[in-house]
Amino acid sequence: ILRRDPDFVTETDLPDKDTAREVVQADLKRTRVYLGLRADSALAAVQGFVKFPGEAAAVADVLHGVVAQKLVRRLCQNCRVAYQPKPEMLQKLGLPADRVKQLYKKGGQVLIKNKPETCPVCGGSGYVGQIGVFEVYPFGDAERDMIRQQDWNGLRAELRKRQLPSLQQVGLRRAVEGV
């Protein structure tokens, strides 16, 4: 596929080391390659991709960024139940107790004529659909140097310094919003 000089190539799952080597050696000035890897976070995906071809310097040269995503259930807006969280719980989650006054949990029931009945929107499950939670990290020269050196703690610190949110931080933001 790469010999035909396409503009874009998408590989949904990286099957083997040979494919990873081909991607790293491709002419990425003319062809943009998107890879899918199974990982728990964006940084874990970078670490996994570096292991495939085994050449951290080559991977650092071709990697422009990484995106991680998780699908989470969306609370039913019709029957969700607001509650005031305990300060210990907020501290454990790393949320400021002075800013977060309430969180939400699934309900499943609504009051119709002062009688509790199954929510007609979600059918009593408390959830309607899913939303995506994304972690997006574009890489610059400093991040590429850390990938070359395989300095994963330094890379994590650099991304925190740039204030790019992690999957957990984005998920907590959605929870505070009541989604």
MDAnalysis code that builds the backbone (N, CA, C; Angstrom):
import MDAnalysis as mda
import numpy as np

u = mda.Universe.empty(537, n_residues=179, atom_resindex=np.repeat(np.arange(179), 3), trajectory=True)
u.add_TopologyAttr("name", ["N", "CA", "C"] * 179)
u.add_TopologyAttr("resid", np.arange(1, 180))
u.add_TopologyAttr("resname", ["ILE", "LEU", "ARG", "ARG", "ASP", "PRO", "ASP", "PHE", "VAL", "THR", "GLU", "THR", "ASP", "LEU", "PRO", "ASP", "LYS", "ASP", "THR", "ALA", "ARG", "GLU", "VAL", "VAL", "GLN", "ALA", "ASP", "LEU", "LYS", "ARG", "THR", "ARG", "VAL", "TYR", "LEU", "GLY", "LEU", "ARG", "ALA", "ASP", "SER", "ALA", "LEU", "ALA", "ALA", "VAL", "GLN", "GLY", "PHE", "VAL", "LYS", "PHE", "PRO", "GLY", "GLU", "ALA", "ALA", "ALA", "VAL", "ALA", "ASP", "VAL", "LEU", "HIS", "GLY", "VAL", "VAL", "ALA", "GLN", "LYS", "LEU", "VAL", "ARG", "ARG", "LEU", "CYS", "GLN", "ASN", "CYS", "ARG", "VAL", "ALA", "TYR", "GLN", "PRO", "LYS", "PRO", "GLU", "MET", "LEU", "GLN", "LYS", "LEU", "GLY", "LEU", "PRO", "ALA", "ASP", "ARG", "VAL", "LYS", "GLN", "LEU", "TYR", "LYS", "LYS", "GLY", "GLY", "GLN", "VAL", "LEU", "ILE", "LYS", "ASN", "LYS", "PRO", "GLU", "THR", "CYS", "PRO", "VAL", "CYS", "GLY", "GLY", "SER", "GLY", "TYR", "VAL", "GLY", "GLN", "ILE", "GLY", "VAL", "PHE", "GLU", "VAL", "TYR", "PRO", "PHE", "GLY", "ASP", "ALA", "GLU", "ARG", "ASP", "MET", "ILE", "ARG", "GLN", "GLN", "ASP", "TRP", "ASN", "GLY", "LEU", "ARG", "ALA", "GLU", "LEU", "ARG", "LYS", "ARG", "GLN", "LEU", "PRO", "SER", "LEU", "GLN", "GLN", "VAL", "GLY", "LEU", "ARG", "ARG", "ALA", "VAL", "GLU", "GLY", "VAL"])
u.atoms.positions = np.array([
    [0.835, -1.199, 0.000],
    [0.000, 0.000, 0.000],
    [0.868, 1.247, 0.000],
    [1.925, 1.246, 0.799],
    [2.774, 2.439, 0.899],
    [3.533, 2.720, -0.396],
    [3.782, 1.700, -1.207],
    [4.504, 1.905, -2.473],
    [3.670, 2.668, -3.489],
    [2.356, 2.686, -3.310],
    [1.475, 3.387, -4.256],
    [1.330, 4.868, -3.928],
    [2.049, 5.336, -2.923],
    [2.111, 6.745, -2.549],
    [0.742, 7.339, -2.200],
    [0.040, 6.749, -1.203],
    [-1.257, 7.317, -0.809],
    [-1.062, 8.562, 0.057],
    [-2.114, 9.351, 0.199],
    [-2.059, 10.511, 1.088],
    [-2.245, 10.083, 2.547],
    [-3.143, 9.118, 2.780],
    [-3.435, 8.634, 4.124],
    [-3.470, 7.117, 4.124],
    [-2.998, 6.522, 5.242],
    [-3.111, 5.086, 5.478],
    [-3.592, 4.915, 6.906],
    [-4.581, 4.050, 7.086],
    [-5.096, 3.764, 8.422],
    [-4.927, 2.281, 8.701],
    [-4.313, 1.979, 9.806],
    [-4.134, 0.598, 10.263],
    [-4.864, 0.487, 11.600],
    [-5.980, -0.259, 11.633],
    [-6.797, -0.284, 12.843],
    [-6.133, -1.026, 13.990],
    [-5.423, -2.067, 13.717],
    [-4.666, -2.797, 14.741],
    [-3.289, -3.095, 14.187],
    [-2.285, -2.774, 14.957],
    [-0.908, -3.040, 14.530],
    [-0.635, -4.527, 14.727],
    [-0.564, -5.314, 13.622],
    [-0.520, -6.768, 13.781],
    [0.837, -7.335, 14.193],
    [1.930, -6.741, 13.686],
    [3.228, -7.364, 13.949],
    [4.361, -6.348, 13.837],
    [5.562, -6.810, 14.137],
    [6.746, -5.941, 14.115],
    [7.101, -5.490, 12.702],
    [6.854, -6.340, 11.703],
    [7.179, -5.969, 10.326],
    [6.336, -4.782, 9.855],
    [5.070, -4.780, 10.213],
    [4.207, -3.651, 9.859],
    [4.694, -2.379, 10.547],
    [5.079, -2.498, 11.813],
    [5.589, -1.329, 12.541],
    [6.862, -0.795, 11.879],
    [7.732, -1.668, 11.455],
    [8.970, -1.219, 10.773],
    [8.647, -0.517, 9.459],
    [7.687, -1.054, 8.705],
    [7.290, -0.415, 7.443],
    [6.739, 0.987, 7.687],
    [5.948, 1.143, 8.733],
    [5.379, 2.454, 9.053],
    [6.492, 3.429, 9.421],
    [7.433, 2.979, 10.224],
    [8.528, 3.851, 10.665],
    [9.426, 4.238, 9.490],
    [9.603, 3.347, 8.529],
    [10.486, 3.615, 7.397],
    [9.785, 4.287, 6.223],
    [8.479, 4.463, 6.303],
    [7.721, 5.057, 5.191],
    [8.075, 6.536, 5.031],
    [7.779, 7.058, 3.845],
    [7.993, 8.474, 3.570],
    [6.819, 9.248, 4.160],
    [6.979, 9.667, 5.407],
    [5.877, 10.297, 6.116],
    [5.755, 11.784, 5.815],
    [6.582, 12.291, 4.943],
    [6.410, 13.676, 4.495],
    [5.239, 13.753, 3.513],
    [5.037, 12.683, 2.733],
    [3.957, 12.663, 1.747],
    [2.757, 11.838, 2.204],
    [2.950, 10.911, 3.117],
    [1.888, 10.005, 3.544],
    [1.687, 10.124, 5.040],
    [0.448, 10.319, 5.453],
    [0.123, 10.365, 6.880],
    [-0.434, 8.998, 7.256],
    [0.118, 8.414, 8.322],
    [-0.286, 7.082, 8.769],
    [-0.937, 7.194, 10.144],
    [-2.116, 6.584, 10.275],
    [-2.822, 6.517, 11.546],
    [-2.830, 5.065, 11.997],
    [-2.374, 4.820, 13.226],
    [-2.308, 3.469, 13.763],
    [-3.247, 3.321, 14.938],
    [-3.817, 2.162, 15.079],
    [-4.635, 1.850, 16.245],
    [-3.911, 0.833, 17.103],
    [-3.774, 1.142, 18.378],
    [-3.153, 0.227, 19.339],
    [-4.074, 0.091, 20.541],
    [-4.119, -1.080, 21.113],
    [-4.895, -1.264, 22.333],
    [-3.997, -0.909, 23.509],
    [-4.399, 0.140, 24.244],
    [-3.634, 0.579, 25.408],
    [-4.565, 1.286, 26.378],
    [-4.141, 1.359, 27.632],
    [-4.962, 2.006, 28.659],
    [-4.873, 3.519, 28.633],
    [-3.805, 4.054, 28.061],
    [-3.633, 5.507, 28.019],
    [-2.794, 5.858, 26.794],
    [-2.697, 7.144, 26.538],
    [-1.913, 7.611, 25.395],
    [-0.432, 7.281, 25.591],
    [0.075, 7.464, 26.796],
    [1.486, 7.166, 27.046],
    [1.779, 5.669, 26.933],
    [0.831, 4.842, 27.365],
    [1.005, 3.393, 27.208],
    [1.024, 3.011, 25.725],
    [0.257, 3.719, 24.899],
    [0.265, 3.465, 23.462],
    [1.623, 3.833, 22.861],
    [2.197, 4.942, 23.295],
    [3.525, 5.340, 22.801],
    [4.555, 4.286, 23.198],
    [4.516, 3.854, 24.453],
    [5.457, 2.832, 24.911],
    [5.294, 1.537, 24.124],
    [4.044, 1.159, 23.868],
    [3.794, -0.057, 23.093],
    [4.276, 0.056, 21.666],
    [4.092, 1.231, 21.062],
    [4.545, 1.421, 19.684],
    [6.066, 1.404, 19.599],
    [6.752, 1.947, 20.588],
    [8.224, 1.934, 20.600],
    [8.735, 0.500, 20.675],
    [8.043, -0.365, 21.406],
    [8.484, -1.758, 21.550],
    [8.361, -2.540, 20.252],
    [7.368, -2.186, 19.409],
    [7.155, -2.968, 18.187],
    [8.357, -2.939, 17.254],
    [8.771, -1.785, 16.745],
    [9.951, -1.824, 15.880],
    [11.245, -1.917, 16.668],
    [11.223, -1.556, 17.953],
    [12.425, -1.644, 18.776],
    [13.408, -0.513, 18.562],
    [13.022, 0.510, 17.845],
    [13.905, 1.640, 17.550],
    [13.238, 2.919, 18.050],
    [13.581, 3.332, 19.258],
    [12.932, 4.497, 19.870],
    [13.223, 5.769, 19.074],
    [14.428, 5.896, 18.547],
    [14.787, 7.109, 17.791],
    [13.960, 7.214, 16.511],
    [13.778, 6.112, 15.821],
    [13.001, 6.129, 14.583],
    [11.528, 6.438, 14.873],
    [11.002, 5.879, 15.945],
    [9.613, 6.146, 16.318],
    [9.447, 7.613, 16.688],
    [10.395, 8.157, 17.430],
    [10.310, 9.564, 17.845],
    [10.313, 10.491, 16.639],
    [11.030, 10.137, 15.591],
    [11.084, 10.980, 14.395],
    [9.756, 11.010, 13.643],
    [9.006, 9.913, 13.667],
    [7.788, 9.842, 12.862],
    [6.514, 10.129, 13.652],
    [6.600, 10.133, 14.980],
    [5.403, 10.296, 15.807],
    [5.082, 11.776, 15.983],
    [3.893, 12.170, 15.548],
    [3.463, 13.567, 15.666],
    [2.508, 13.780, 16.829],
    [1.887, 12.729, 17.299],
    [0.965, 12.853, 18.414],
    [0.297, 11.530, 18.690],
    [-0.493, 11.518, 19.754],
    [-1.198, 10.305, 20.139],
    [-2.544, 10.711, 20.743],
    [-3.548, 9.883, 20.475],
    [-4.886, 10.102, 21.008],
    [-5.338, 8.794, 21.661],
    [-5.833, 8.893, 22.895],
    [-6.424, 7.738, 23.567],
    [-7.888, 8.071, 23.825],
    [-8.732, 7.053, 23.775],
    [-10.156, 7.294, 24.004],
    [-10.776, 6.122, 24.734],
    [-11.778, 6.439, 25.511],
    [-12.586, 5.437, 26.196],
    [-14.050, 5.817, 26.002],
    [-14.895, 4.835, 25.874],
    [-16.334, 5.070, 25.837],
    [-16.879, 4.864, 27.243],
    [-17.678, 5.819, 27.699],
    [-18.294, 5.724, 29.014],
    [-19.797, 5.912, 28.872],
    [-20.535, 5.341, 29.805],
    [-21.989, 5.466, 29.754],
    [-22.417, 6.884, 30.129],
    [-23.456, 7.364, 29.458],
    [-24.002, 8.699, 29.721],
    [-25.191, 8.556, 30.678],
    [-25.172, 9.361, 31.747],
    [-26.286, 9.354, 32.694],
    [-27.549, 9.878, 32.011],
    [-28.674, 9.290, 32.358],
    [-29.962, 9.767, 31.856],
    [-30.237, 11.131, 32.480],
    [-30.424, 12.135, 31.646],
    [-30.663, 13.495, 32.135],
    [-32.035, 13.631, 32.787],
    [-32.922, 12.687, 32.507],
    [-34.282, 12.748, 33.035],
    [-34.360, 12.253, 34.483],
    [-33.578, 11.237, 34.831],
    [-33.746, 10.623, 36.149],
    [-32.483, 10.614, 37.002],
    [-31.415, 11.251, 36.552],
    [-30.188, 11.257, 37.361],
    [-30.472, 11.913, 38.709],
    [-29.743, 11.490, 39.725],
    [-29.980, 11.944, 41.086],
    [-28.753, 12.716, 41.561],
    [-28.970, 13.962, 41.966],
    [-27.881, 14.771, 42.501],
    [-27.661, 14.422, 43.966],
    [-26.396, 14.427, 44.384],
    [-26.070, 14.200, 45.789],
    [-24.846, 15.021, 46.146],
    [-24.705, 15.289, 47.428],
    [-23.564, 16.050, 47.902],
    [-22.485, 15.051, 48.326],
    [-21.347, 15.055, 47.645],
    [-20.306, 14.077, 47.973],
    [-19.597, 14.431, 49.288],
    [-19.079, 13.406, 49.929],
    [-18.326, 13.611, 51.165],
    [-16.962, 14.210, 50.824],
    [-16.418, 15.042, 51.695],
    [-15.102, 15.641, 51.433],
    [-13.995, 14.606, 51.235],
    [-14.085, 13.462, 51.929],
    [-13.065, 12.416, 51.777],
    [-13.079, 11.849, 50.354],
    [-14.292, 11.690, 49.814],
    [-14.411, 11.167, 48.454],
    [-13.829, 12.154, 47.443],
    [-14.132, 13.434, 47.612],
    [-13.588, 14.451, 46.702],
    [-12.070, 14.510, 46.793],
    [-11.541, 14.377, 48.008],
    [-10.087, 14.393, 48.181],
    [-9.455, 13.183, 47.499],
    [-10.088, 12.024, 47.608],
    [-9.581, 10.806, 46.965],
    [-9.572, 10.954, 45.440],
    [-10.597, 11.637, 44.896],
    [-10.680, 11.864, 43.454],
    [-9.796, 13.013, 42.984],
    [-9.266, 13.792, 43.920],
    [-8.430, 14.933, 43.551],
    [-9.238, 16.135, 43.098],
    [-10.477, 16.235, 43.559],
    [-11.343, 17.349, 43.191],
    [-11.388, 18.360, 44.332],
    [-11.433, 19.657, 44.021],
    [-11.502, 20.663, 45.083],
    [-12.874, 20.667, 45.757],
    [-12.868, 20.532, 47.080],
    [-14.127, 20.458, 47.835],
    [-14.893, 21.773, 47.804],
    [-14.184, 22.896, 47.636],
    [-14.873, 24.182, 47.626],
    [-15.580, 24.455, 46.302],
    [-15.172, 23.809, 45.223],
    [-15.782, 24.048, 43.911],
    [-16.856, 23.035, 43.542],
    [-16.710, 21.800, 43.976],
    [-17.651, 20.742, 43.603],
    [-18.688, 20.622, 44.714],
    [-19.879, 21.113, 44.435],
    [-20.956, 21.092, 45.431],
    [-21.826, 19.850, 45.308],
    [-21.943, 19.301, 44.088],
    [-22.763, 18.112, 43.911],
    [-22.233, 17.265, 42.766],
    [-22.489, 15.983, 42.878],
    [-22.232, 15.022, 41.815],
    [-23.560, 14.336, 41.520],
    [-23.559, 13.476, 40.518],
    [-24.790, 12.796, 40.119],
    [-24.553, 11.297, 40.074],
    [-25.630, 10.553, 40.330],
    [-25.596, 9.099, 40.180],
    [-26.832, 8.670, 39.404],
    [-26.810, 7.436, 38.938],
    [-27.940, 6.954, 38.141],
    [-29.183, 6.845, 39.002],
    [-30.314, 7.091, 38.369],
    [-31.580, 7.028, 39.095],
    [-32.387, 5.824, 38.672],
    [-33.051, 5.938, 37.522],
    [-33.877, 4.840, 37.025],
    [-35.354, 5.036, 37.288],
    [-35.679, 5.943, 38.237],
    [-37.086, 6.196, 38.537],
    [-37.350, 7.694, 38.531],
    [-38.577, 8.055, 38.183],
    [-39.030, 9.444, 38.218],
    [-40.376, 9.486, 38.942],
    [-40.717, 10.657, 39.433],
    [-42.021, 10.831, 40.080],
    [-43.040, 11.289, 39.049],
    [-44.094, 10.514, 38.877],
    [-45.205, 10.875, 38.007],
    [-46.448, 10.875, 38.878],
    [-47.044, 12.069, 39.041],
    [-48.196, 12.264, 39.931],
    [-47.870, 11.771, 41.344],
    [-46.670, 12.163, 41.806],
    [-46.172, 11.841, 43.148],
    [-46.029, 10.341, 43.410],
    [-45.887, 9.547, 42.369],
    [-45.655, 8.114, 42.514],
    [-44.370, 7.773, 41.756],
    [-43.450, 7.032, 42.373],
    [-42.235, 6.639, 41.667],
    [-42.541, 5.599, 40.586],
    [-42.084, 5.898, 39.368],
    [-42.279, 4.975, 38.254],
    [-40.968, 4.857, 37.485],
    [-40.878, 3.821, 36.688],
    [-39.696, 3.607, 35.871],
    [-39.536, 4.758, 34.878],
    [-38.319, 5.235, 34.756],
    [-38.047, 6.353, 33.845],
    [-38.384, 5.946, 32.413],
    [-39.215, 6.712, 31.711],
    [-39.572, 6.357, 30.335],
    [-38.449, 6.601, 29.338],
    [-37.475, 7.435, 29.680],
    [-36.389, 7.753, 28.752],
    [-35.360, 6.627, 28.694],
    [-34.937, 6.143, 29.870],
    [-33.869, 5.132, 29.907],
    [-34.385, 3.727, 30.208],
    [-35.684, 3.586, 30.464],
    [-36.238, 2.271, 30.766],
    [-35.813, 1.739, 32.126],
    [-35.388, 2.627, 33.034],
    [-35.006, 2.217, 34.379],
    [-33.542, 1.890, 34.554],
    [-32.757, 1.950, 33.493],
    [-31.339, 1.602, 33.622],
    [-30.516, 2.738, 34.220],
    [-30.959, 3.984, 34.036],
    [-30.215, 5.130, 34.549],
    [-29.217, 5.689, 33.548],
    [-29.061, 5.025, 32.403],
    [-28.091, 5.450, 31.386],
    [-28.751, 5.526, 30.014],
    [-28.321, 6.486, 29.215],
    [-28.786, 6.610, 27.833],
    [-27.577, 6.862, 26.951],
    [-27.176, 5.887, 26.190],
    [-26.079, 6.059, 25.248],
    [-24.710, 6.094, 25.895],
    [-23.742, 6.515, 25.082],
    [-22.351, 6.596, 25.512],
    [-21.745, 7.893, 24.996],
    [-20.673, 8.314, 25.647],
    [-19.888, 9.447, 25.160],
    [-18.428, 9.029, 25.143],
    [-17.656, 9.706, 24.342],
    [-16.227, 9.448, 24.281],
    [-15.478, 10.396, 25.200],
    [-14.460, 9.860, 25.864],
    [-13.553, 10.645, 26.688],
    [-12.190, 10.526, 26.008],
    [-11.570, 11.668, 25.698],
    [-10.363, 11.654, 24.879],
    [-9.173, 12.280, 25.586],
    [-8.007, 11.712, 25.309],
    [-6.721, 12.213, 25.777],
    [-5.921, 12.503, 24.510],
    [-5.594, 13.768, 24.245],
    [-4.933, 14.157, 23.001],
    [-3.603, 14.813, 23.338],
    [-2.510, 14.227, 22.840],
    [-1.175, 14.752, 23.102],
    [-0.428, 14.984, 21.789],
    [-0.329, 16.224, 21.321],
    [0.549, 16.497, 20.182],
    [2.002, 16.556, 20.669],
    [2.935, 16.088, 19.847],
    [4.336, 16.023, 20.258],
    [5.171, 17.068, 19.547],
    [6.023, 17.727, 20.320],
    [6.998, 18.669, 19.796],
    [8.400, 18.094, 19.958],
    [9.393, 18.936, 19.805],
    [10.780, 18.477, 19.878],
    [11.147, 17.941, 21.259],
    [10.685, 18.612, 22.317],
    [11.024, 18.172, 23.673],
    [10.453, 16.776, 23.943],
    [9.212, 16.543, 23.525],
    [8.597, 15.227, 23.742],
    [9.291, 14.150, 22.902],
    [9.675, 14.494, 21.693],
    [10.375, 13.514, 20.842],
    [11.728, 13.125, 21.443],
    [12.430, 14.092, 22.045],
    [13.701, 13.771, 22.695],
    [13.498, 12.786, 23.836],
    [12.433, 12.961, 24.594],
    [12.158, 12.048, 25.706],
    [11.756, 10.666, 25.212],
    [11.072, 10.608, 24.066],
    [10.735, 9.303, 23.485],
    [12.007, 8.609, 23.015],
    [12.936, 9.360, 22.393],
    [14.222, 8.777, 21.962],
    [14.968, 8.157, 23.142],
    [14.940, 8.876, 24.274],
    [15.651, 8.404, 25.472],
    [14.821, 7.411, 26.275],
    [13.567, 7.207, 25.874],
    [12.612, 6.358, 26.578],
    [12.448, 6.812, 28.028],
    [12.404, 8.120, 28.215],
    [12.201, 8.745, 29.525],
    [10.710, 8.981, 29.712],
    [10.000, 7.931, 30.157],
    [8.545, 8.000, 30.227],
    [8.068, 8.917, 31.350],
    [8.787, 8.939, 32.475],
    [8.399, 9.847, 33.563],
    [8.612, 11.298, 33.149],
    [9.698, 11.569, 32.442],
    [9.946, 12.922, 31.937],
    [8.896, 13.347, 30.926],
    [8.486, 12.415, 30.067],
    [7.447, 12.713, 29.084],
    [6.121, 13.024, 29.779],
    [5.783, 12.230, 30.786],
    [4.560, 12.479, 31.552],
    [4.624, 13.854, 32.228],
    [5.771, 14.191, 32.795],
    [5.935, 15.492, 33.459],
    [5.833, 16.641, 32.449],
    [6.400, 16.449, 31.272],
    [6.344, 17.493, 30.239],
    [4.900, 17.733, 29.780],
    [4.138, 16.670, 29.634],
    [2.736, 16.810, 29.224],
    [1.906, 17.459, 30.330],
    [2.222, 17.136, 31.589],
    [1.538, 17.808, 32.706],
    [1.882, 19.289, 32.739],
    [3.135, 19.600, 32.436],
    [3.577, 20.997, 32.430],
    [2.799, 21.786, 31.376],
    [2.503, 21.138, 30.260],
    [1.715, 21.786, 29.200],
    [0.228, 21.794, 29.531],
    [-0.145, 21.211, 30.663],
    [-1.518, 21.164, 31.163],
    [-2.479, 20.465, 30.201],
    [-2.006, 19.387, 29.603],
    [-2.873, 18.568, 28.756],
    [-3.568, 17.545, 29.643],
    [-4.894, 17.466, 29.622],
    [-5.616, 16.592, 30.545],
    [-5.493, 15.117, 30.174],
    [-5.436, 14.291, 31.215],
    [-5.399, 12.840, 31.028],
    [-6.826, 12.315, 30.891],
    [-6.955, 11.025, 30.564],
    [-8.278, 10.397, 30.463],
    [-9.038, 10.527, 31.778],
    [-8.345, 10.312, 32.884],
    [-8.992, 10.398, 34.191],
    [-9.487, 11.815, 34.470],
    [-8.678, 12.811, 34.150],
    [-9.094, 14.193, 34.388],
    [-10.300, 14.576, 33.533],
    [-10.313, 14.143, 32.282],
    [-11.457, 14.435, 31.411],
    [-12.697, 13.707, 31.914],
    [-12.543, 12.451, 32.355],
    [-13.669, 11.701, 32.900],
    [-14.224, 12.344, 34.160],
    [-13.353, 12.823, 35.030],
    [-13.813, 13.505, 36.237],
    [-14.528, 14.808, 35.899],
    [-14.023, 15.501, 34.885],
    [-14.696, 16.747, 34.444],
    [-16.119, 16.438, 33.969],
    [-16.277, 15.357, 33.220],
    [-17.616, 14.963, 32.757],
    [-18.516, 14.556, 33.918],
    [-17.945, 13.902, 34.923],
    [-18.728, 13.496, 36.105],
    [-19.206, 14.723, 36.869],
    [-18.351, 15.716, 37.014],
    [-18.738, 16.945, 37.712],
    [-19.831, 17.676, 36.928],
    [-19.757, 17.609, 35.589],
    [-20.785, 18.245, 34.742],
    [-22.119, 17.501, 34.801],
    [-22.101, 16.281, 35.321],
    [-23.337, 15.515, 35.425],
    [-23.629, 14.667, 34.202],
    [-22.648, 14.508, 33.337],
    [-22.843, 13.717, 32.123],
    [-22.575, 12.247, 32.421],
])
